[in-house]
Amino acid sequence: MKLTEFFLTEVDREVERSRRALEQVPEGKYDWKPHDKSMIFGYLANMVATIPLWIAMQITQDELDVAPADGSKMEQKRMDTSDAFLKALDKAAADARSVLEKTTEDHLLTPWRLLARGQVVIEAPRHVMIQDTINHWAHHRGQMTVYLRLMGAKVPALYGPSADDSRF
């Protein structure tokens, strides 16, 4: 199987799981967090909705500086409804799919770099970074389901049934 086919399949599977989680987002909880050291729920749900954009970036750009010396220019749009998160997920997934369909196996073997203040934090072949991104996506989605439980919202079945959702 080609890397591009593998990643397209993975994106489709993870988008469906993310959709189930984002469908449960309760309104009015954007700023909620379970602990002072925790990130706010809206930021976390936004990441779950938009992480596919990272895949597109890892194919179309050679690097990302997550802490540029002159300050970050990346803005996270505030979304307050499940519908808004789902629309963001659909757009991010479409962008990732489009870029994956156009890239080559050889390109996925070339290096990609993550920087902080201009210094290389990690450098690895693009396909490795994309797989790490998919793992990162699953991690934050899992974190999000814990938040959902703590807020009293339903936890969807993702990799197996949950106490609230027995389908699988």
Backbone torsions as a table, in degrees:
resi	resn	phi	psi	omega
1	MET	NA	138.1	177.4
2	LYS	-72.8	151.7	176.8
3	LEU	-58.3	-41.3	-179.0
4	THR	-61.9	-42.3	178.1
5	GLU	-64.5	-42.6	178.8
6	PHE	-59.2	-48.8	-177.7
7	PHE	-69.2	-35.1	175.6
8	LEU	-62.0	-41.2	177.7
9	THR	-65.2	-43.4	179.0
10	GLU	-62.6	-44.7	179.2
11	VAL	-60.1	-46.0	179.5
12	ASP	-59.2	-43.8	179.8
13	ARG	-65.4	-43.7	-177.6
14	GLU	-74.2	-30.1	175.2
15	VAL	-63.4	-44.4	-179.4
16	GLU	-61.9	-42.2	178.1
17	ARG	-65.8	-41.6	179.0
18	SER	-65.3	-38.1	177.2
19	ARG	-57.7	-46.5	-179.9
20	ARG	-60.5	-39.0	179.0
21	ALA	-70.8	-44.3	-177.4
22	LEU	-68.9	-25.3	175.3
23	GLU	-62.3	-22.2	-176.7
24	GLN	-93.0	0.9	-177.7
25	VAL	-61.8	119.4	177.1
26	PRO	-81.2	143.6	178.5
27	GLU	-71.9	152.1	175.7
28	GLY	80.1	12.3	-177.3
29	LYS	-115.8	15.7	-175.4
30	TYR	-53.0	-45.4	-174.8
31	ASP	-89.9	2.7	-178.2
32	TRP	-70.2	141.5	172.4
33	LYS	-150.4	147.4	-174.9
34	PRO	-77.6	-15.7	-175.6
35	HIS	-155.9	154.0	-179.9
36	ASP	-57.6	-31.3	-178.5
37	LYS	-87.2	-5.1	-178.8
38	SER	-84.2	153.8	173.6
39	MET	-76.5	157.2	-179.7
40	ILE	-73.1	151.9	-175.4
41	PHE	-58.9	-43.1	-178.0
42	GLY	-62.1	-39.0	177.5
43	TYR	-64.5	-43.4	180.0
44	LEU	-64.4	-46.5	178.9
45	ALA	-63.6	-35.7	177.7
46	ASN	-62.8	-42.4	178.3
47	MET	-62.5	-43.6	179.3
48	VAL	-60.3	-36.4	-179.5
49	ALA	-75.2	-29.5	-169.5
50	THR	-114.8	-2.5	-179.1
51	ILE	-55.8	-30.3	175.9
52	PRO	-56.4	-25.1	176.5
53	LEU	-63.4	-28.5	178.3
54	TRP	-64.3	-37.4	178.7
55	ILE	-62.8	-45.6	178.0
56	ALA	-59.7	-42.4	-179.9
57	MET	-64.9	-38.4	-179.3
58	GLN	-67.8	-17.8	176.4
59	ILE	-93.5	-38.9	-172.9
60	THR	-91.4	-18.6	179.1
61	GLN	-118.8	159.1	-180.0
62	ASP	-92.1	-15.7	-177.8
63	GLU	-165.8	166.9	173.6
64	LEU	-141.2	130.9	173.1
65	ASP	-99.9	111.3	-176.3
66	VAL	-80.6	-11.2	178.9
67	ALA	-142.6	64.4	-177.8
68	PRO	-63.0	147.6	-177.5
69	ALA	-57.2	-34.5	-178.9
70	ASP	-90.1	12.4	177.8
71	GLY	90.7	151.1	-178.0
72	SER	-73.1	141.0	176.1
73	LYS	-104.1	0.5	179.5
74	MET	-81.1	129.3	177.8
75	GLU	-114.9	139.9	176.5
76	GLN	-101.9	120.0	-179.9
77	LYS	-70.8	132.1	177.7
78	ARG	-74.7	127.8	176.2
79	MET	-124.4	136.1	-174.7
80	ASP	-117.5	-1.9	-177.9
81	THR	-130.0	155.9	175.8
82	SER	-57.0	-41.5	-179.7
83	ASP	-60.5	-41.8	179.3
84	ALA	-64.2	-41.9	178.2
85	PHE	-64.5	-40.6	179.7
86	LEU	-65.7	-38.8	176.9
87	LYS	-64.8	-40.2	178.1
88	ALA	-64.9	-40.0	177.5
89	LEU	-62.2	-46.0	180.0
90	ASP	-59.6	-43.2	-179.9
91	LYS	-67.5	-46.1	-179.3
92	ALA	-61.9	-42.3	-179.9
93	ALA	-66.2	-41.1	178.3
94	ALA	-62.5	-41.5	178.2
95	ASP	-63.2	-44.8	179.9
96	ALA	-63.0	-45.0	179.5
97	ARG	-61.1	-44.7	-178.7
98	SER	-59.5	-45.4	-178.9
99	VAL	-69.2	-40.9	178.0
100	LEU	-62.1	-39.7	-180.0
101	GLU	-66.0	-25.7	-176.5
102	LYS	-95.5	-14.8	-175.6
103	THR	-83.3	173.3	179.9
104	THR	-117.0	161.1	175.8
105	GLU	-60.0	-42.5	-179.6
106	ASP	-61.0	-40.4	179.9
107	HIS	-64.3	-37.4	-179.7
108	LEU	-67.6	-14.7	177.3
109	LEU	-89.4	-9.9	-178.7
110	THR	-79.7	157.7	-175.5
111	PRO	-73.9	150.2	173.3
112	TRP	-132.1	144.5	-175.4
113	ARG	-124.7	139.4	171.0
114	LEU	-107.0	126.0	-177.1
115	LEU	-116.8	157.8	169.0
116	ALA	-138.8	119.5	-175.9
117	ARG	53.6	39.5	177.0
118	GLY	81.3	-4.9	-179.2
119	GLN	-99.0	137.8	-179.9
120	VAL	-69.1	123.2	175.8
121	VAL	-91.8	-42.8	177.9
122	ILE	-153.1	142.2	174.1
123	GLU	-135.0	129.4	-178.4
124	ALA	-156.9	163.8	174.9
125	PRO	-57.2	146.8	-177.8
126	ARG	-53.0	-40.8	-177.3
127	HIS	-64.1	-31.8	177.2
128	VAL	-69.6	-44.0	-179.9
129	MET	-65.3	-37.1	177.7
130	ILE	-65.2	-43.2	178.0
131	GLN	-63.3	-39.9	176.0
132	ASP	-61.6	-37.5	178.3
133	THR	-64.7	-42.0	178.0
134	ILE	-64.0	-40.1	175.9
135	ASN	-64.1	-41.0	178.6
136	HIS	-61.7	-40.2	177.5
137	TRP	-60.0	-47.8	179.4
138	ALA	-62.9	-39.1	178.7
139	HIS	-60.0	-50.0	-177.9
140	HIS	-69.5	-30.8	175.4
141	ARG	-66.4	-40.3	176.1
142	GLY	-62.5	-42.9	176.2
143	GLN	-59.1	-41.9	-180.0
144	MET	-62.9	-38.4	180.0
145	THR	-67.7	-30.8	174.7
146	VAL	-65.4	-43.6	177.3
147	TYR	-59.9	-43.7	179.0
148	LEU	-57.0	-45.9	179.6
149	ARG	-60.4	-46.3	-177.5
150	LEU	-66.2	-26.4	177.7
151	MET	-85.9	-6.0	-179.5
152	GLY	87.7	8.5	177.0
153	ALA	-83.6	166.8	179.0
154	LYS	-76.7	143.5	176.0
155	VAL	-103.0	120.4	-177.5
156	PRO	-77.3	159.2	171.2
157	ALA	-71.5	128.6	-180.0
158	LEU	-118.9	-63.9	178.4
159	TYR	-107.8	2.8	-179.8
160	GLY	176.8	177.1	-177.5
161	PRO	-66.4	156.4	173.3
162	SER	-117.8	174.7	178.3
163	ALA	-64.1	-21.2	-178.2
164	ASP	-102.9	-15.0	-171.4
165	ASP	-144.6	104.5	-174.8
166	SER	-89.7	-4.0	178.9
167	ARG	-65.0	146.2	173.2
168	PHE	-175.6	NA	NA
